[in-house]
């Protein structure tokens, strides 16, 4: 990829240049997983470069779909980071832009992933019907793409959405369907970058997530299995997935509280808050709400009161301040 050297837009795209842009997106994605959405603002500069190439540059026909995919993936990542820092409307705009570009590139695998992320945005804001709509459209795209990994991602998130409604039978049936899909993981093709997060550890976390939701909406009896699955996930996450680790610890603490084991809830919840404080994410703040509610119902316990104070203090801290502490 070349430029005029005086600030003018780049005018030619080649294979090496496109590979460099793809690698830049991978770096930004890894940063998002490790530190949260407030740390990925550099992605805007890559969006500008790709957009200029597509609009003003010379792009060989064989590379155009690949460059469109890079731009779609970038908007998909930026939508996720907007979601992670609590900006719902900008996130939706980014995801919609990504969806249009992925469709133009005829990349059904990426379309499926964008639908998954649109669903997660909807579910986070308690729009279960909207979330299920995106998940089912995503499943159709995943089938067209032939990606069994994408199908499993969408199916297990459908189980989560159904658990949010308290539909125990349908949620467990959907989870069993995912288990069946996951049994063939060894035969899956190499993951595309946007879906590579989903492996054994994330599957354990999603099993635990579905069961945690059923423990909350249906009956606490689901907490025993949820705790086992969440412990498995915690053992698999490393520092490169700090946000996922924090979210998983939050759910584990919630399950201990649902069982009435507030000593373990406080210990695990404290670990979760300590980790979450270093992340640029509002999702960790929002996902602490059910745990905080359970702690308030157990206010006579000094440890519970102390953790509740820590949670309230953390949730009141702007995301930008957390990001500044890590830079």
C-alpha positions in Angstrom: 0.0 0.0 0.0 1.4 3.4 -1.0 0.7 7.0 -0.3 1.8 10.3 -1.7 3.9 11.1 1.4 2.3 14.5 1.9 -0.9 13.5 3.8 -2.9 12.6 0.7 -4.9 9.4 0.9 -3.3 6.1 -0.1 -4.0 5.2 -3.7 -3.2 1.6 -4.2 -4.0 -1.6 -2.3 -1.9 -4.7 -2.6 -1.9 -8.1 -0.9 0.8 -7.1 1.6 -1.0 -3.9 2.5 -4.3 -5.7 3.1 -2.5 -8.2 5.3 -1.1 -5.4 7.3 -4.6 -4.0 7.9 -5.9 -7.4 8.9 -3.1 -7.8 11.4 -3.8 -4.3 12.8 -7.4 -5.4 13.4 -6.2 -8.5 15.2 -4.0 -6.4 17.5 -6.9 -4.1 18.4 -9.2 -7.1 19.0 -6.7 -8.6 21.4 -6.5 -5.3 23.2 -10.2 -5.2 23.6 -10.4 -8.7 25.1 -7.6 -7.9 27.5 -8.4 -4.3 28.6 -12.0 -3.5 27.5 -13.6 -1.2 25.0 -12.2 2.1 26.2 -8.8 1.1 24.9 -9.6 0.6 21.2 -9.9 4.2 19.9 -6.9 3.6 17.5 -9.2 1.5 15.4 -10.7 4.7 14.0 -7.4 5.4 12.2 -7.5 2.0 10.5 -11.1 2.6 9.4 -10.0 5.8 7.8 -7.2 4.1 5.8 -9.4 1.3 4.5 -12.3 3.7 3.7 -9.9 6.0 1.7 -8.6 3.0 -0.2 -12.1 1.8 -1.1 -13.3 5.3 -2.1 -10.3 6.8 -3.7 -7.7 4.1 -4.3 -7.1 1.4 -6.9 -8.3 -1.9 -5.5 -7.8 -5.0 -7.7 -11.0 -7.0 -8.1 -9.5 -10.0 -6.3 -8.8 -7.9 -3.2 -12.0 -5.9 -3.0 -14.1 -8.4 -1.1 -11.2 -8.9 1.3 -10.8 -5.2 1.9 -14.6 -4.9 2.4 -14.3 -7.7 5.0 -11.5 -5.8 6.8 -13.7 -2.7 7.0 -16.8 -4.7 8.1 -14.7 -6.4 10.7 -13.4 -3.1 12.0 -16.9 -1.6 12.3 -17.9 -4.9 14.0 -15.1 -4.4 16.5 -15.8 -0.7 17.0 -19.5 -1.6 17.6 -18.4 -4.0 20.2 -16.2 -1.5 21.9 -19.0 1.1 21.8 -21.2 -1.5 23.4 -18.6 -2.2 26.0 -18.3 1.4 27.1 -22.1 1.9 27.4 -22.8 3.7 24.1 -25.8 1.8 22.8 -26.8 4.0 19.8 -23.3 4.4 18.3 -22.8 0.6 18.8 -26.0 -0.1 16.8 -24.8 2.3 14.0 -21.4 0.5 13.8 -23.0 -2.9 13.7 -25.4 -1.9 11.0 -22.6 -0.5 8.9 -20.6 -3.7 9.4 -23.6 -5.8 8.4 -24.0 -3.8 5.1 -20.3 -4.2 4.3 -20.2 -7.9 5.1 -23.2 -8.5 3.0 -21.6 -6.6 0.1 -18.5 -8.8 0.6 -20.7 -11.9 0.5 -19.1 -13.0 3.8 -21.9 -15.0 5.5 -19.6 -16.1 8.3 -19.0 -12.4 9.3 -22.7 -11.6 8.8 -23.4 -14.4 11.3 -21.0 -12.9 13.8 -22.4 -9.4 13.5 -25.9 -10.7 14.1 -24.5 -12.4 17.2 -23.1 -9.1 18.5 -26.3 -7.3 17.6 -28.1 -9.9 19.7 -25.8 -9.4 22.6 -26.4 -5.6 22.5 -30.2 -6.2 22.6 -30.0 -8.8 25.4 -27.8 -6.6 27.5 -30.6 -4.0 27.4 -33.3 -6.6 28.1 -34.7 -6.7 24.6 -35.0 -10.5 24.4 -37.4 -10.6 21.4 -35.0 -8.4 19.4 -32.0 -10.5 20.5 -33.7 -13.7 19.5 -34.5 -12.2 16.1 -30.9 -11.4 15.4 -29.7 -14.8 16.7 -32.1 -16.7 14.3 -31.1 -14.5 11.3 -27.5 -15.2 12.3 -28.1 -18.9 12.4 -29.3 -18.8 8.8 -26.2 -16.9 7.8 -24.0 -19.4 9.7 -25.6 -22.3 7.9 -25.0 -20.6 4.5 -21.4 -20.2 5.5 -21.0 -23.8 6.6 -19.3 -22.6 9.8 -20.2 -25.0 12.6 -18.4 -22.8 15.1 -20.6 -19.9 14.2 -23.7 -22.1 14.5 -22.6 -23.1 18.0 -22.0 -19.5 19.1 -25.5 -18.5 18.0 -27.2 -21.5 19.4 -25.7 -21.2 22.9 -26.6 -17.5 23.0 -30.2 -18.4 22.0 -30.2 -20.7 25.1 -29.1 -17.7 27.2 -31.9 -15.6 25.7 -34.5 -18.2 26.4 -33.2 -18.6 30.0 -33.7 -14.9 30.5 -37.4 -15.4 29.8 -37.6 -18.2 32.3 -38.4 -20.8 29.6 -36.4 -23.6 31.3 -37.4 -26.4 28.9 -36.5 -24.5 25.7 -33.3 -23.1 27.2 -32.1 -26.5 28.3 -33.0 -28.1 24.9 -31.1 -25.3 23.1 -28.1 -25.8 25.4 -28.2 -29.6 24.6 -28.3 -28.7 20.9 -25.1 -26.6 21.4 -23.5 -29.5 23.3 -24.2 -31.8 20.3 -22.7 -29.2 17.9 -19.7 -28.7 20.2 -18.9 -32.4 20.3 -17.6 -32.1 16.8 -15.2 -29.2 17.6 -12.2 -31.2 16.6 -13.5 -31.3 13.0 -14.2 -27.6 12.8 -12.3 -25.5 10.2 -9.8 -22.9 11.3 -11.6 -20.1 13.1 -12.0 -16.7 11.5 -10.5 -13.9 13.7 -13.9 -12.6 14.9 -15.0 -16.0 16.1 -11.7 -17.4 17.3 -12.6 -16.6 21.0 -15.1 -19.5 21.1 -13.5 -22.6 22.3 -13.6 -25.0 25.2 -13.2 -22.2 27.8 -15.8 -19.9 26.4 -18.2 -22.8 26.0 -17.9 -23.6 29.7 -18.5 -20.0 30.5 -21.7 -20.0 28.3 -22.9 -23.2 29.9 -22.5 -21.5 33.3 -24.1 -18.3 32.0 -27.3 -20.1 30.8 -27.5 -22.0 34.1 -26.9 -18.8 36.1 -29.8 -17.2 34.3 -32.0 -20.2 35.0 -31.0 -20.1 38.7 -32.1 -16.5 38.7 -35.4 -16.8 36.7 -36.5 -20.3 37.5 -34.9 -22.0 40.6 -31.6 -21.8 42.6 -31.1 -25.5 42.0 -29.4 -24.7 38.7 -26.6 -22.9 40.7 -24.7 -26.2 41.5 -24.1 -27.0 37.9 -23.5 -23.3 37.1 -20.7 -23.1 39.7 -19.0 -26.2 38.3 -19.1 -24.8 34.7 -18.0 -21.3 35.7 -15.0 -22.7 37.7 -14.0 -24.6 34.6 -14.0 -21.4 32.6 -12.1 -19.4 35.2 -9.4 -22.1 35.1 -9.1 -21.7 31.4 -9.1 -17.9 31.0 -5.7 -16.1 31.0 -4.7 -12.5 31.3 -5.4 -12.0 27.6 -9.2 -12.5 28.3 -9.4 -10.3 31.4 -12.9 -9.0 30.7 -14.3 -12.5 30.2 -12.6 -13.6 33.4 -14.1 -10.7 35.4 -17.6 -11.4 34.0 -17.3 -15.1 34.8 -16.2 -14.3 38.4 -19.2 -12.0 38.8 -21.6 -14.8 37.8 -19.8 -17.3 40.1 -20.2 -14.9 43.1 -23.9 -14.5 42.1 -24.4 -18.2 42.3 -22.8 -18.5 45.7 -25.1 -15.8 46.9 -28.1 -17.6 45.5 -27.1 -20.6 47.5 -26.7 -18.6 50.6 -22.9 -19.0 50.8 -22.1 -15.4 51.3 -18.5 -16.0 52.5 -17.7 -17.5 49.1 -19.8 -14.8 47.3 -17.9 -12.0 49.1 -14.5 -13.7 48.4 -15.2 -14.3 44.7 -17.1 -11.0 44.2 -14.1 -9.1 45.7 -11.8 -10.8 43.2 -14.1 -9.8 40.4 -14.4 -6.2 41.4 -10.6 -5.9 41.8 -10.1 -7.3 38.3 -12.9 -5.2 36.8 -11.5 -2.0 38.1 -8.6 -2.2 35.7 -10.9 -2.6 32.6 -12.4 0.0 30.4 -15.9 -1.6 30.4 -19.3 -0.6 31.6 -20.6 -4.2 31.0 -18.8 -5.4 34.1 -20.5 -2.6 36.0 -23.9 -3.5 34.7 -23.5 -7.3 35.2 -22.8 -6.6 38.9 -26.3 -5.4 39.5 -27.9 -8.9 40.3 -25.0 -9.6 42.8 -25.5 -6.2 44.4 -29.2 -6.9 44.8 -28.5 -10.2 46.6 -25.9 -8.5 48.9 -28.4 -5.8 49.8 -30.8 -8.6 50.9 -28.1 -9.9 53.2 -27.1 -6.5 54.7 -26.6 -7.7 58.2 -23.3 -9.4 57.2 -20.3 -7.1 57.5 -18.5 -8.8 54.5 -21.5 -8.3 52.3 -21.8 -4.7 53.3 -18.2 -4.1 52.5 -18.4 -5.8 49.1 -21.6 -3.8 48.3 -19.8 -0.6 49.1 -16.9 -1.6 46.8 -19.4 -2.5 44.0 -21.2 0.8 44.4 -18.0 2.8 44.3 -16.7 0.9 41.2 -20.0 1.4 39.4 -19.9 5.1 40.2 -16.4 5.5 38.6 -16.4 6.7 35.0 -15.0 4.2 32.5 -12.4 6.8 31.3 -10.9 6.9 34.8 -10.3 3.2 34.8 -8.7 3.5 31.3 -6.4 6.3 32.5 -5.1 4.1 35.4 -4.0 1.5 32.9 -2.2 3.8 30.5 
